[in-house]
Amino acid sequence: MIRVGLTGGIGAGKSTVAKTFTDRGAYLIDADKIAREVVEPGSEGLRQLVDAFGQEILAADGSLDRPALAAKAFSDDEQRQKLNAITHPLIGARTQALLDAAPTDAIVVQDIPLLVENHSAPFFHFVVIVGADEELRVHRLTTSRGLDEADARARIAAQATDDQRRAVADAWLDNSGTPEQLADAAARLWDERLVPLEAAVRLGQVVTPDPALVAQDPDQASLSSRLTNRLWALCGANATTVEVRSSDPVTSVHVVARDDDAALAIARALPAGGFAAAAPGQFISADAGRPAAVSVTT
């Protein structure tokens, strides 16, 4: 399977893309939904929160009163850390359980609002960002969600910037038009990029770069860092060096393994991570829109 990270700023229209992908067969894991599930009435998560923050965080029906929790949990860093220490492991365990249940040929789409802020982009085969102009997002938030303008702008300002999102994006879906136009763009991305990528990874295929797909890269200047970060995520402590040696027309990356055993571990990790074995110590990107050649030595 491949894992696709989906994110975008508040009001950008990420839910439209998630629905389009799901309609076309994506195995969707919604981070917000999981965060709600792990603190539902009767859950271990809610019990731990009550133990930590008191009965005052419960609504009359026994469910979590989120504003009441926020008032307590975000009062200072210590309380915030207490909240995270309870919820993050539960969210992580539930996410892993869903990943473990995914079919072997799945395109797993993980809808994560704070993917960029949490620095988790390198752990995905592919990252999709949904973007829209700030003024348009403010308009959507004030008209369709009922926020006042100051609140809408504050929420936007608290999130990653568009430049930060572009730096990790493998695809940028612009949502300055209609929902139908965004859904059409998402469907094309699914058919032209994600389906072929999943097949190439599953079959271990070396692919030929497609100039049309390469030209769609949201930020060519960040391609080298995206590739090196992805490779560090795959290699971990088995590598001592991940270095880009050239970048035109194919990004050439050299990985130095810690020792022979580490080199074998890297050789096992790279194909599943999106770099097909082409020869001993040589790997080629399985993404036709992100051409890269990786050499591994000790």
C-alpha positions in Angstrom: 0.0 0.0 0.0 1.0 3.6 -0.2 0.3 6.4 2.4 -0.9 9.8 1.1 -0.9 12.7 3.5 -3.7 15.2 2.9 -3.8 18.6 4.5 -4.6 22.3 4.0 -5.3 25.4 6.0 -8.6 25.9 7.7 -11.2 26.9 5.1 -9.2 25.6 2.1 -11.6 22.8 1.2 -9.7 19.7 2.2 -13.0 17.8 2.9 -14.0 18.0 -0.8 -10.7 16.3 -1.8 -11.1 13.7 0.9 -14.5 12.8 -0.4 -13.4 12.7 -4.0 -10.5 10.3 -3.0 -12.9 8.2 -0.9 -15.4 7.9 -3.8 -12.6 6.6 -6.0 -11.5 3.9 -3.6 -9.2 5.6 -1.0 -8.9 4.0 2.4 -9.5 7.1 4.5 -8.0 7.7 7.9 -9.4 11.0 9.4 -7.3 12.4 12.2 -10.1 14.6 13.5 -12.5 11.7 13.6 -10.0 9.6 15.5 -9.4 12.4 18.0 -13.2 12.4 18.7 -13.5 8.6 18.9 -10.8 8.2 21.5 -12.7 10.4 24.0 -16.2 9.2 23.3 -18.5 8.5 26.3 -17.4 5.2 28.0 -13.9 5.3 26.4 -10.6 4.9 28.3 -9.5 8.3 26.9 -12.4 10.1 28.4 -11.9 8.4 31.8 -8.2 9.5 31.8 -9.2 13.1 30.9 -11.7 13.2 33.8 -9.1 11.8 36.2 -6.6 14.5 35.0 -8.9 17.5 34.7 -12.0 16.8 36.8 -15.7 16.2 36.3 -16.1 19.8 35.2 -15.0 18.8 31.7 -18.1 16.6 31.2 -21.4 17.9 29.7 -24.7 17.0 31.2 -25.1 13.9 29.0 -21.7 12.6 30.0 -19.9 13.5 26.8 -16.8 15.6 26.7 -17.4 19.4 27.0 -14.7 20.5 24.7 -14.7 24.2 25.6 -14.5 23.3 29.3 -11.6 21.0 28.6 -9.9 23.7 26.5 -10.2 26.2 29.3 -8.3 23.9 31.6 -5.9 22.2 29.2 -4.7 25.3 27.4 -4.2 27.4 30.5 -0.4 26.7 30.5 2.2 24.5 29.0 2.1 21.9 31.8 -1.7 21.4 31.4 -1.3 21.2 27.6 1.4 18.5 28.0 -0.9 16.6 30.3 -3.6 16.6 27.7 -1.2 15.5 24.9 0.2 12.7 27.1 -3.3 11.3 27.3 -4.6 11.8 23.8 -1.6 11.4 21.6 -0.8 7.7 22.5 -4.5 6.8 22.0 -4.7 8.6 18.7 -1.5 6.9 17.6 -2.6 3.4 18.6 -6.0 3.8 16.8 -4.3 5.2 13.7 -1.9 2.2 13.6 -4.7 -0.2 14.1 -6.4 1.3 11.0 -3.2 1.1 9.0 -2.7 -2.5 10.0 -6.2 -3.2 8.7 -5.7 -1.6 5.3 -5.6 -3.9 2.2 -2.2 -4.5 0.8 -3.1 -2.7 -2.4 -4.7 0.3 -0.7 -4.1 3.9 -1.3 -4.3 5.1 2.3 -5.3 8.7 2.6 -4.6 10.3 6.0 -6.5 13.5 6.4 -4.3 15.4 9.0 -5.1 19.1 9.6 -1.7 19.8 11.2 0.5 17.5 9.0 2.9 20.4 8.2 3.0 21.8 11.7 3.7 18.3 13.1 6.6 17.8 10.6 5.2 14.4 9.5 5.3 14.9 5.7 8.5 12.7 5.3 6.6 9.7 6.5 4.2 9.6 3.5 4.8 8.4 0.0 3.0 11.5 -1.3 1.7 14.7 0.2 -1.3 16.6 -1.2 -2.0 20.2 -0.1 -5.3 21.9 -0.7 -4.7 25.7 -1.0 -6.8 28.8 -1.4 -6.1 32.6 -1.0 -6.4 33.8 2.5 -9.1 36.3 1.8 -11.2 33.6 0.2 -10.7 31.4 3.2 -11.8 34.2 5.5 -14.9 34.6 3.4 -15.7 30.9 3.6 -15.1 30.8 7.3 -17.3 33.8 8.1 -20.1 32.9 5.7 -20.4 29.1 5.9 -18.9 28.4 9.4 -20.2 31.4 11.2 -16.9 32.6 12.6 -16.3 36.3 13.0 -13.5 37.8 10.9 -11.1 38.3 13.7 -11.4 34.7 14.8 -11.1 33.4 11.3 -7.9 35.4 10.7 -6.4 34.3 14.0 -7.0 30.7 13.2 -5.4 31.1 9.8 -2.4 32.9 11.4 -1.9 30.1 13.9 -1.4 27.5 11.2 1.5 26.9 8.8 2.0 29.5 6.0 1.4 28.7 2.3 5.2 28.8 1.8 5.7 26.1 4.5 3.0 24.0 2.9 4.5 24.3 -0.6 7.9 23.2 0.8 6.5 19.7 1.6 3.8 19.4 -1.1 4.1 16.8 -3.9 0.8 18.1 -5.3 -1.0 21.4 -4.7 -4.7 21.5 -5.5 -5.9 25.1 -5.8 -9.4 25.7 -4.5 -10.0 29.3 -5.7 -12.8 28.1 -8.0 -15.9 25.9 -7.4 -16.2 22.7 -5.4 -16.8 20.9 -8.7 -13.5 22.2 -10.2 -11.6 21.1 -7.1 -13.2 17.6 -7.2 -12.3 17.3 -10.9 -8.6 18.3 -10.1 -8.5 15.7 -7.3 -9.9 13.0 -9.5 -7.3 13.7 -12.1 -4.6 13.6 -9.5 -5.9 10.2 -8.3 -6.1 8.7 -11.7 -2.9 10.1 -13.2 -0.5 10.1 -10.2 -1.7 8.1 -7.1 -3.1 5.0 -8.8 0.1 4.5 -10.9 2.3 5.2 -7.9 0.5 2.6 -5.8 0.9 0.0 -8.6 4.6 0.8 -9.1 5.3 0.5 -5.4 3.4 -2.7 -4.9 5.0 -4.3 -8.0 8.5 -2.8 -7.4 8.5 -1.1 -10.8 11.1 1.3 -12.0 9.2 4.1 -13.8 10.1 6.6 -16.5 9.8 10.2 -15.5 6.8 12.0 -17.1 7.7 15.6 -18.0 4.1 16.7 -17.8 3.8 15.4 -14.2 7.3 16.8 -13.3 6.2 20.2 -14.5 3.2 20.1 -12.0 5.5 20.1 -9.0 4.4 22.9 -6.7 7.9 23.9 -5.6 10.9 22.6 -7.6 13.3 24.3 -5.2 12.1 22.1 -2.3 12.3 18.8 -4.2 15.8 18.0 -2.9 14.8 18.5 0.7 11.6 16.5 0.3 13.5 13.6 -1.1 16.3 13.7 1.5 13.8 14.0 4.3 11.8 11.1 2.9 15.0 9.0 2.7 16.0 9.9 6.2 12.6 8.7 7.4 13.0 5.4 5.6 16.6 4.8 6.5 16.7 6.1 10.1 19.7 5.2 12.1 20.8 2.8 9.4 22.2 5.7 7.4 25.0 8.1 8.4 24.6 10.4 5.3 21.9 11.3 2.9 23.2 13.7 0.3 21.9 15.2 -2.9 24.7 15.1 -5.5 22.8 16.5 -8.6 19.3 17.6 -9.4 18.8 18.1 -13.1 17.0 16.4 -14.8 16.9 13.6 -12.2 17.7 14.2 -8.5 20.6 12.0 -7.6 20.9 11.1 -3.9 23.7 9.2 -2.2 23.0 7.3 1.0 25.9 6.0 3.1 24.8 3.1 5.3 26.3 2.6 8.8 27.5 -0.9 7.9 26.7 -3.9 5.7 23.8 -5.0 7.8 22.4 -1.5 7.7 22.8 -1.4 4.0 20.7 -4.6 3.7 18.0 -3.0 6.0 18.0 0.1 3.8 17.7 -2.0 0.6 14.6 -3.7 2.1 13.0 -0.4 3.2 13.4 1.7 0.0 11.2 -0.3 -2.3 8.2 -0.3 0.1 8.9 3.4 0.6 8.7 4.3 -3.0 12.1 3.7 -4.5 12.2 0.6 -6.7 15.4 -1.6 -6.9 17.1 -1.1 -10.2 20.4 -2.8 -9.5 22.4 -3.8 -6.4 22.7 -0.6 -4.4 20.7 1.4 -6.9 17.1 2.6 -6.5 14.8 4.6 -8.7 11.7 6.6 -7.7 8.4 4.9 -8.3 6.8 8.3 -8.8 6.9 9.4 -12.5 6.4 13.0 -11.3 9.3 13.0 -8.8 12.3 11.6 -10.7 15.1 10.5 -8.4 18.0 8.0 -8.4 19.3 6.7 -5.0 22.7 5.0 -4.6 23.5 3.2 -1.3 27.0 2.4 -0.2 28.8 1.7 3.1 
